[in-house]
Every structure is written in structure tokens, then in C-alpha cells.
Amino acid sequence: MEQLAISEQNSAESSLRGHSHLQHPPEYFRSRSDSSCWPSLSPGHSAENRTGAKSLPDMLLKSSFEEFTPDVTADGHDETYRFQCSCPGLYQCSVTGLVFHMEGEGDVVYRIIPWNRRRLAQHHKQPAGPLFDIKCVQQSVSQLHLPHCEISSTGGCDFLSVAHEIDDGVEFIAPHKITETHVIINITGFSGFGNVKDDDSPPDPVRALVLLFYRPPVDPELTSLLNVLLLPRNVVLRDVLRTRRKLVGDETYIETSPHCKLQPKQEYTLSTSLEDESVLVQPTEAEFDCDNYDNYFPSFQVYFEKIMKHVKLLLREANSSCSVWERRVCLSSTGVTRSCGPSALNLPSDKKLFDVRSSFIEGISGPVLKSLLDKLLEKKVLSDSERESADDMLNRRDKARFVIDTVRQKGDAASSEMIKFLCEADPFLCEHLDLS
């Protein structure tokens, strides 16, 4: 499969950027040339008669895409993403992995919605990715690139198509192109789009994730729980965190290298390096569910009856001694209650803000940040000049960094007010930051 070169030095891209007038500042985007994450687009054979993509200059198709961070609006337990731009190009969402091929200016609003599995089963299909509800009033999206988790060398991509919800039914769109990471389709309308796979497709290995969620002990109980999820790689991590919070409440996501290759319908076992009766893994075997895009239930649970600082986990195919994923996991820094020192609940508010500073800067959306600034000014936590200084900053991260540093330096009372306002504006972010 011939690949199109992606390079920041591409002269065509430089020419294109010379005409760029994004509504977001240039710093809002990062040019992506890291092929290890998202390889370059590769040409294929069109399965449709639509040729709208060819209306853009050839240089546009050969230039690299831009990565953007969408504005996120939380409505209860639902989240909506929004992307605004005012020039043609290829733009990739840093949260979902979606790539939009824009023919011109547009306001794209999208969210993740549940699959109707019964409807898919009637057509002998199963989910092969999240289902995205996508809308664009300007109808300026000519192509949509949906992330997949298949390994092209095994032939798994041959069984992929895209489900498109229409009225009370569904149609299946043959891919225009399939790259190492994305299924590309030409589109003329909007609503629900998601990758699907034939029910009778062979169970070839796919790129997968092992995600860990820890529930630390609470005094006087010493029992703690580690939930281990085996998921396809093209799940949206933010959606997994949000859904887990809704399903089970408080738990800590443990960041580790999650990537591996797993085979659908294959039985796996999870073991630890500890030969200790105080550690129990349940169940003894679990099948990898390749179409788990909704509820995100754990495949394994590890119970610890005493406090552990770390544990080594090994995932193997059943009846095999070779591990497909192996990591040393640190548990001591994930919120275990100790008998000495201040607990997170008792920390002063300015210290809480300092502890979550990096996550706040990365996680807060543009609309929430604006709302937070309005409230801080209204309650005189920020002065007029400080608000003006924040407004002068075009980069969202710089603005968020200025706000949290300015407020926490004013002490506990000001920081407490900011935490209260933030919890009102974005409850999910506050739960993720353990501020609520």
C-alpha cells in the first residue's frame, strides 16, 4: 500500500498554512508527523461515485493533518465535542482520533452514542469502534477518518465497513480507503458513523489496551481492588473514564504502557508475581471481547487483603507460558490511605490546585475556562487587570496555566472559590481531578 508522505517541511503544506485563518490560535494545533502514532494516509480504491474530495487542490491531500483539542461540553453524564475551523485541511481530534477532511469553514459537533447491537446483528455485523454522532451545519466535511484497531498484515481490514444511521435504519458504507490506523469514507450527510465488522470474520489479532483502575483501601479496611480491562485500542480513553465513573464511582486510573496485541474470542489468564494468599485474581480465565465499546466492564479483578506498594502483572494466553503483556505496576502513589501525614481531603485548597495543576491545564476546555473566568471576576477572586491579562492569551493552555497559578498564589480562600466554581461548570473534570 503506497503511503503519502507526511512532513512538516512539505512545501505544499507550507503554502496551505499561508492561507490558514483558524478560529483557534495557531498554538491550538500541533502538526502531526509522528508515524508511530498515526501513519500517513494511504490511497485506495473508491467504492463510491462521490468525488467531492477531489475538489480540493492535490497539495492539500498530500499535506499533513493538524491535531486539535476540541472544546468539551459536559451535560450530566454526557459529553459533546466541538471543533471550529475556517479553512480547508485535514484535522485530527486529540481525544477521539477522528480525522475530518474539511472543504472549507465549518462547526463540527460530535459525541459518542450507544450502538444498537440488535440492528447490527440483523445484518450480521458487530461493532469495530465507537459510534459517533456527528453534525456539521455547513456540510463542509467531505471525508471522515475513523480509527480502527485491525492489523493490516493479517487481513483483518478486509472485513471492515462503516455503519451510517439513517432515520430508523442503518446503511453500510464501503471504505474509500483504509490506512494502517483509519477507515476513510466519503460523506454527504451526517448522524451516526462507526466502524463495523462482519460477524463471520476470522478472529485475527488486533491492537488492544490493558487498562488498570485501582480502588485503594479505606481505614480500617485494608482490602483494595484492581480492575483490569481488556479493550480494543480504538476506544476513547476519556469515554472509558467517564463511563467507569458513572458505573462504579470513585477509582483511580493507573497510567502505564497499555499497548498489546490480543486475539478475539481467545481465553487469557492474569497472574501476579506474588505468591501470597492475600492476593486473589478473579476469574481464572477471561475471553477477550473485541467489541466492548459501551460498558467497559473489567475482564479481571485483583483483590489485595493487605497494602501493597507495587505488583507485577502478567497476561498470557490460556495454556501458554508466553506473556502477551507484562508490567510492574506501582500502587503506593495511587491514593492509599496512610496513618500519618495529611490526607487529600484535608489538604488546603491551594495545595489541591497545585497537585492537579498539570491535569487541569490539559483537561479544561475552552468554554469551561471562559465560564470559570467570568465567575472568578464576578466574585472578585480575579481583578479586572488579571482578567484582561488572561483574555490577551490566545493559547488555551497558557490561559489555564495563568488562571490556576494566579488563584492558588492568593491562598486557600481564593483557591476554594475556584474549586467550587469549577465543580459547578464541569463536574466530570472535577471528579477526574478528585476535587469534588
VEXDREN-2710 file (C-alpha; in Angstrom, 1 decimal):
% VEXDREN-2710
k/r/px/py/pz
1/MET/0.0/0.0/0.0
2/GLU/1.6/3.2/-1.2
3/GLN/1.7/5.8/1.5
4/LEU/1.5/9.6/1.2
5/ALA/4.4/11.4/2.8
6/ILE/3.7/13.4/5.9
7/SER/6.3/16.0/6.7
8/GLU/6.3/19.4/8.4
9/GLN/8.7/20.5/5.7
10/ASN/6.3/19.7/2.9
11/SER/6.3/22.8/0.7
12/ALA/2.6/22.2/-0.2
13/GLU/1.7/22.3/3.5
14/SER/3.6/25.5/4.0
15/SER/1.7/27.0/1.1
16/LEU/-1.6/25.8/2.6
17/ARG/-0.8/27.2/6.0
18/GLY/-0.1/30.6/4.4
19/HIS/-3.8/30.8/3.7
20/SER/-4.9/29.4/7.1
21/HIS/-7.1/31.5/9.3
22/LEU/-8.3/29.1/12.0
23/GLN/-10.7/30.5/14.6
24/HIS/-8.4/28.9/17.2
25/PRO/-4.9/30.3/17.5
26/PRO/-2.0/28.5/15.8
27/GLU/-0.7/27.2/19.1
28/TYR/-4.0/25.4/19.5
29/PHE/-2.9/22.9/16.8
30/ARG/0.1/20.7/16.6
31/SER/1.3/19.4/13.3
32/ARG/1.5/15.6/13.4
33/SER/4.3/13.9/11.7
34/ASP/4.8/11.0/14.1
35/SER/4.0/8.0/12.0
36/SER/4.3/5.7/15.0
37/CYS/1.1/7.1/16.4
38/TRP/-0.9/7.9/13.2
39/PRO/0.7/6.8/10.0
40/SER/0.4/8.7/6.8
41/LEU/-2.8/8.5/4.7
42/SER/-2.6/5.8/2.0
43/PRO/-4.5/5.7/-1.3
44/GLY/-7.1/3.0/-2.0
45/HIS/-9.8/2.3/-4.5
46/SER/-13.0/4.2/-4.1
47/ALA/-16.2/2.2/-3.5
48/GLU/-18.4/5.1/-4.2
49/ASN/-19.1/7.5/-7.1
50/ARG/-18.7/10.6/-5.0
51/THR/-15.7/12.7/-6.0
52/GLY/-16.1/15.7/-3.6
53/ALA/-12.6/15.1/-2.1
54/LYS/-11.0/15.8/-5.5
55/SER/-12.4/19.3/-5.4
56/LEU/-9.6/20.3/-3.1
57/PRO/-6.1/21.0/-4.5
58/ASP/-3.8/18.0/-4.8
59/MET/-1.4/19.7/-2.5
60/LEU/-4.0/19.6/0.3
61/LEU/-4.3/15.8/0.1
62/LYS/-0.5/15.5/0.3
63/SER/-0.1/17.7/3.3
64/SER/-0.1/16.6/6.9
65/PHE/-3.1/17.0/9.1
66/GLU/-3.3/19.2/12.1
67/GLU/-4.1/17.9/15.6
68/PHE/-6.7/19.9/17.6
69/THR/-8.1/19.7/21.1
70/PRO/-11.8/20.0/21.0
71/ASP/-14.0/22.1/23.2
72/VAL/-15.8/19.8/25.6
73/THR/-19.3/20.5/27.0
74/ALA/-20.5/18.2/29.8
75/ASP/-24.2/17.7/30.2
76/GLY/-24.8/15.4/33.2
77/HIS/-23.1/12.1/32.2
78/ASP/-23.0/13.0/28.5
79/GLU/-20.2/14.9/26.7
80/THR/-20.2/16.8/23.5
81/TYR/-17.1/17.8/21.5
82/ARG/-16.8/20.8/19.2
83/PHE/-14.3/21.8/16.6
84/GLN/-14.4/25.1/14.6
85/CYS/-12.1/26.0/11.7
86/SER/-12.2/28.4/8.8
87/CYS/-10.0/26.8/6.1
88/PRO/-9.7/23.5/4.2
89/GLY/-7.5/20.8/5.6
90/LEU/-7.2/17.6/7.5
91/TYR/-7.7/17.9/11.2
92/GLN/-7.4/15.2/13.8
93/CYS/-9.1/15.2/17.2
94/SER/-6.6/14.6/20.0
95/VAL/-9.4/13.0/22.2
96/THR/-11.2/10.6/19.8
97/GLY/-8.6/10.1/17.0
98/LEU/-11.2/11.1/14.4
99/VAL/-9.9/13.0/11.3
100/PHE/-12.1/15.5/9.5
101/HIS/-11.4/16.4/5.9
102/MET/-12.7/19.9/5.7
103/GLU/-13.5/21.5/2.3
104/GLY/-14.0/24.9/4.0
105/GLU/-15.0/26.6/7.2
106/GLY/-17.2/24.6/9.5
107/ASP/-18.5/24.0/13.0
108/VAL/-18.3/20.2/13.7
109/VAL/-20.2/18.9/16.8
110/TYR/-19.8/15.3/17.8
111/ARG/-20.4/12.8/20.6
112/ILE/-20.2/9.1/21.4
113/ILE/-23.5/7.3/21.5
114/PRO/-24.5/3.6/22.2
115/TRP/-24.7/1.0/19.5
116/ASN/-28.0/-0.7/18.6
117/ARG/-26.5/-4.1/18.6
118/ARG/-29.7/-5.9/17.7
119/ARG/-29.9/-3.8/14.5
120/LEU/-26.3/-4.7/13.6
121/ALA/-26.9/-8.4/14.3
122/GLN/-29.8/-8.4/11.8
123/HIS/-27.2/-7.5/9.2
124/HIS/-24.6/-9.9/10.6
125/LYS/-22.3/-7.1/11.8
126/GLN/-20.7/-6.2/15.1
127/PRO/-19.1/-3.0/16.4
128/ALA/-15.5/-2.4/15.4
129/GLY/-15.2/1.0/17.0
130/PRO/-17.2/3.6/18.9
131/LEU/-20.3/5.1/17.3
132/PHE/-20.0/8.8/16.8
133/ASP/-23.0/11.2/16.3
134/ILE/-21.6/13.9/14.1
135/LYS/-23.2/17.1/12.9
136/CYS/-21.9/20.0/10.7
137/VAL/-24.4/22.7/9.8
138/GLN/-22.2/23.9/6.9
139/GLN/-21.9/20.4/5.4
140/SER/-18.2/21.1/4.9
141/VAL/-16.8/17.7/5.9
142/SER/-16.1/15.8/2.7
143/GLN/-14.3/12.8/4.3
144/LEU/-14.3/11.2/7.7
145/HIS/-11.4/9.1/9.0
146/LEU/-12.5/6.6/11.8
147/PRO/-9.8/4.9/13.9
148/HIS/-9.6/1.1/13.7
149/CYS/-7.6/-1.4/15.6
150/GLU/-7.0/-4.1/13.0
151/ILE/-3.6/-5.2/11.9
152/SER/-3.5/-4.8/8.2
153/SER/-0.9/-7.5/7.6
154/THR/-3.3/-10.2/9.0
155/GLY/-6.1/-9.3/6.6
156/GLY/-8.5/-8.0/9.3
157/CYS/-9.1/-4.8/7.4
158/ASP/-10.8/-6.7/4.6
159/PHE/-13.9/-7.2/6.8
160/LEU/-14.4/-3.6/7.8
161/SER/-17.1/-1.2/6.7
162/VAL/-18.8/1.8/8.2
163/ALA/-22.3/1.8/9.6
164/HIS/-24.3/5.0/9.0
165/GLU/-27.5/5.6/10.9
166/ILE/-30.3/6.8/8.6
167/ASP/-33.8/7.6/10.0
168/ASP/-34.8/4.4/11.8
169/GLY/-32.4/2.2/9.9
170/VAL/-28.8/1.7/9.0
171/GLU/-26.7/1.6/5.8
172/PHE/-23.2/0.2/5.4
173/ILE/-20.6/2.3/3.5
174/ALA/-17.7/0.6/1.8
175/PRO/-14.4/2.2/2.7
176/HIS/-12.9/4.8/0.3
177/LYS/-9.5/4.0/1.7
178/ILE/-8.1/2.0/4.7
179/THR/-4.8/3.1/6.2
180/GLU/-2.8/1.4/9.0
181/THR/-4.9/3.2/11.5
182/HIS/-8.1/4.7/9.9
183/VAL/-11.1/3.7/7.8
184/ILE/-11.8/6.6/5.4
185/ILE/-15.2/7.3/3.9
186/ASN/-16.7/10.0/1.7
187/ILE/-19.8/11.5/3.3
188/THR/-22.6/13.8/2.2
189/GLY/-24.9/13.6/5.2
190/PHE/-24.5/13.3/9.0
191/SER/-25.7/11.5/12.1
192/GLY/-24.2/8.3/13.5
193/PHE/-21.0/6.8/12.0
194/GLY/-19.0/3.9/13.3
195/ASN/-16.7/1.1/12.1
196/VAL/-18.3/-2.4/11.9
197/LYS/-17.0/-5.8/11.1
198/ASP/-18.6/-9.0/9.6
199/ASP/-19.8/-11.4/12.3
200/ASP/-18.1/-14.3/10.5
201/SER/-14.7/-12.5/10.1
202/PRO/-11.8/-14.6/11.3
203/PRO/-10.6/-13.9/14.8
204/ASP/-7.3/-12.3/13.8
205/PRO/-5.3/-10.5/16.5
206/VAL/-6.0/-6.8/16.9
207/ARG/-4.2/-3.9/18.6
208/ALA/-5.5/-3.7/22.2
209/LEU/-5.2/-2.0/25.5
210/VAL/-4.8/-3.2/29.1
211/LEU/-6.3/-0.5/31.4
212/LEU/-6.0/-0.5/35.1
213/PHE/-8.4/1.1/37.7
214/TYR/-7.5/0.9/41.4
215/ARG/-9.7/1.3/44.4
216/PRO/-7.4/1.8/47.4
217/PRO/-8.1/0.6/50.9
218/VAL/-10.1/2.8/53.3
219/ASP/-9.3/2.6/57.0
220/PRO/-9.9/0.4/58.9
221/GLU/-10.3/-2.0/56.0
222/LEU/-7.1/-3.0/54.2
223/THR/-8.7/-4.7/51.2
224/SER/-8.1/-2.9/47.9
225/LEU/-9.2/-3.8/44.4
226/LEU/-7.5/-3.5/41.0
227/ASN/-9.9/-3.7/38.0
228/VAL/-8.2/-4.9/34.8
229/LEU/-9.9/-4.1/31.5
230/LEU/-9.0/-5.6/28.1
231/LEU/-10.2/-3.3/25.4
232/PRO/-9.7/-2.6/21.7
233/ARG/-7.2/0.1/21.0
234/ASN/-9.6/2.5/19.3
235/VAL/-11.7/3.1/22.3
236/VAL/-11.8/6.7/23.5
237/LEU/-10.0/6.8/26.8
238/ARG/-11.9/9.9/28.1
239/ASP/-15.2/8.0/27.4
240/VAL/-13.9/5.0/29.3
241/LEU/-13.0/7.1/32.3
242/ARG/-16.4/8.9/32.2
243/THR/-18.3/5.6/31.9
244/ARG/-16.4/3.9/34.6
245/ARG/-17.1/6.9/36.9
246/LYS/-20.8/6.6/36.2
247/LEU/-20.9/2.8/36.7
248/VAL/-18.7/2.3/39.8
249/GLY/-17.9/5.7/41.3
250/ASP/-14.5/6.5/42.7
251/GLU/-11.5/4.6/41.5
252/THR/-8.1/5.7/40.3
253/TYR/-6.9/5.2/36.7
254/ILE/-3.3/3.9/36.8
255/GLU/-1.2/5.2/33.9
256/THR/1.0/2.5/32.4
257/SER/2.0/1.4/29.0
258/PRO/-1.2/-0.4/27.9
259/HIS/-0.5/-1.5/24.4
260/CYS/-0.5/-5.1/23.3
261/LYS/-2.0/-7.4/20.6
262/LEU/-4.9/-9.7/21.6
263/GLN/-6.9/-12.2/19.7
264/PRO/-10.7/-12.0/19.8
265/LYS/-12.5/-15.0/21.4
266/GLN/-9.2/-16.1/22.9
267/GLU/-9.1/-17.1/26.6
268/TYR/-6.5/-15.2/28.7
269/THR/-5.2/-15.6/32.2
270/LEU/-3.9/-12.9/34.5
271/SER/-1.3/-13.7/37.2
272/THR/0.9/-11.7/39.6
273/SER/4.4/-12.1/40.7
274/LEU/3.2/-12.5/44.3
275/GLU/2.9/-16.0/45.8
276/ASP/0.7/-14.7/48.6
277/GLU/-2.7/-15.9/49.7
278/SER/-3.6/-12.3/50.5
279/VAL/-3.7/-11.7/46.7
280/LEU/-6.6/-13.2/44.7
281/VAL/-7.2/-12.9/40.9
282/GLN/-10.7/-13.5/39.6
283/PRO/-11.8/-15.0/37.3
284/THR/-9.0/-17.5/36.5
285/GLU/-9.7/-17.1/32.7
286/ALA/-11.4/-14.5/30.6
287/GLU/-12.2/-14.2/26.9
288/PHE/-11.1/-11.0/25.1
289/ASP/-14.3/-9.2/23.9
290/CYS/-13.2/-7.3/20.8
291/ASP/-16.4/-5.3/20.5
292/ASN/-16.5/-3.8/24.0
293/TYR/-17.3/-0.2/23.2
294/ASP/-20.1/0.6/25.6
295/ASN/-20.0/-0.5/29.3
296/TYR/-16.2/-1.2/29.8
297/PHE/-16.6/-4.0/32.4
298/PRO/-13.4/-5.5/33.8
299/SER/-12.1/-8.8/32.5
300/PHE/-10.2/-9.5/35.7
301/GLN/-10.2/-8.2/39.3
302/VAL/-7.3/-8.4/41.7
303/TYR/-8.0/-8.3/45.4
304/PHE/-5.3/-7.3/47.9
305/GLU/-6.0/-8.0/51.5
306/LYS/-3.0/-6.0/52.7
307/ILE/-1.3/-2.8/51.5
308/MET/1.0/-3.4/48.5
309/LYS/3.5/-0.9/47.2
310/HIS/3.7/-2.5/43.7
311/VAL/2.7/-5.6/41.9
312/LYS/3.9/-7.3/38.7
313/LEU/1.1/-8.3/36.3
314/LEU/1.4/-10.9/33.5
315/LEU/-1.3/-11.5/30.9
316/ARG/-1.0/-14.8/29.0
317/GLU/-3.0/-16.8/26.5
318/ALA/-4.6/-19.7/28.4
319/ASN/-2.4/-22.8/28.4
320/SER/0.6/-20.8/27.3
321/SER/3.7/-19.8/29.2
322/CYS/4.4/-16.8/27.0
323/SER/3.1/-13.4/28.2
324/VAL/1.4/-11.0/25.8
325/TRP/1.6/-8.1/28.2
326/GLU/3.8/-7.7/31.3
327/ARG/4.1/-4.7/33.6
328/ARG/5.3/-3.7/37.1
329/VAL/2.5/-1.5/38.5
330/CYS/3.1/1.0/41.3
331/LEU/0.2/1.1/43.8
332/SER/1.8/3.2/46.5
333/SER/1.2/6.5/44.7
334/THR/-2.5/5.9/43.8
335/GLY/-4.2/7.3/46.9
336/VAL/-3.6/4.6/49.5
337/THR/-4.6/5.9/52.9
338/ARG/-1.8/6.2/55.4
339/SER/-1.9/6.7/59.1
340/CYS/0.4/9.7/59.1
341/GLY/0.5/12.9/57.0
342/PRO/-2.4/15.0/55.7
343/SER/-5.0/13.2/53.5
344/ALA/-6.1/14.7/50.2
345/LEU/-9.4/15.6/51.8
346/ASN/-7.6/17.7/54.5
347/LEU/-5.1/19.5/52.2
348/PRO/-5.6/23.3/51.9
349/SER/-7.3/24.2/48.7
350/ASP/-4.2/26.0/47.2
351/LYS/-2.3/22.8/47.7
352/LYS/-5.0/20.8/46.0
353/LEU/-4.8/23.1/43.0
354/PHE/-1.0/22.7/42.9
355/ASP/-1.4/18.9/43.0
356/VAL/-3.7/18.9/39.9
357/ARG/-2.1/21.8/38.1
358/SER/-0.8/19.8/35.1
359/SER/-4.1/17.8/34.7
360/PHE/-6.2/21.0/35.0
361/ILE/-4.1/22.7/32.3
362/GLU/-4.5/19.8/29.9
363/GLY/-8.1/18.9/30.7
364/ILE/-10.1/22.1/30.9
365/SER/-12.0/23.0/27.8
366/GLY/-12.3/26.5/26.2
367/PRO/-15.9/27.1/27.2
368/VAL/-15.5/25.9/30.8
369/LEU/-12.3/28.1/31.1
370/LYS/-14.3/31.2/29.9
371/SER/-17.1/30.4/32.3
372/LEU/-14.6/30.0/35.2
373/LEU/-13.0/33.3/34.4
374/ASP/-16.4/35.1/34.4
375/LYS/-17.2/33.6/37.8
376/LEU/-13.8/34.4/39.3
377/LEU/-14.1/38.1/38.1
378/GLU/-17.7/38.3/39.3
379/LYS/-16.7/37.2/42.8
380/LYS/-13.6/39.4/42.8
381/VAL/-11.2/36.4/43.0
382/LEU/-9.6/37.9/39.9
383/SER/-9.1/41.6/39.3
384/ASP/-10.1/43.4/36.1
385/SER/-6.4/43.6/35.0
386/GLU/-5.9/39.9/35.7
387/ARG/-8.9/39.0/33.6
388/GLU/-7.7/41.2/30.8
389/SER/-4.3/39.5/31.0
390/ALA/-6.0/36.1/30.7
391/ASP/-8.1/37.3/27.8
392/ASP/-5.0/38.5/25.9
393/MET/-3.6/35.0/25.9
394/LEU/-4.6/33.1/22.7
395/ASN/-3.3/29.7/23.7
396/ARG/-5.8/27.8/25.9
397/ARG/-3.1/26.1/27.9
398/ASP/-1.3/29.3/28.7
399/LYS/-4.5/30.9/29.8
400/ALA/-5.3/27.9/32.0
401/ARG/-1.8/28.0/33.5
402/PHE/-2.1/31.7/34.2
403/VAL/-5.5/31.2/35.9
404/ILE/-4.6/28.4/38.2
405/ASP/-1.2/29.9/39.2
406/THR/-2.8/33.3/39.9
407/VAL/-5.6/32.0/42.0
408/ARG/-3.6/29.5/44.1
409/GLN/-1.0/32.2/44.9
410/LYS/-3.8/34.1/46.5
411/GLY/-4.2/31.4/49.2
412/ASP/-6.7/28.9/50.5
413/ALA/-9.8/31.1/50.3
414/ALA/-9.4/32.1/46.7
415/SER/-8.5/28.5/45.7
416/SER/-11.5/27.2/47.5
417/GLU/-13.8/29.5/45.5
418/MET/-12.1/28.4/42.2
419/ILE/-12.7/24.7/43.1
420/LYS/-16.3/25.4/43.9
421/PHE/-16.9/27.3/40.6
422/LEU/-15.0/24.6/38.6
423/CYS/-17.2/21.8/40.1
424/GLU/-20.3/23.7/39.0
425/ALA/-19.0/24.3/35.5
426/ASP/-17.5/20.8/34.8
427/PRO/-18.4/18.1/37.4
428/PHE/-16.8/15.4/35.4
429/LEU/-13.4/17.1/35.2
430/CYS/-13.6/17.8/39.0
431/GLU/-14.3/14.1/39.7
432/HIS/-11.4/13.1/37.4
433/LEU/-9.1/15.6/39.3
434/ASP/-10.5/14.3/42.7
435/LEU/-11.6/17.9/43.6
436/SER/-15.3/17.2/44.1
END
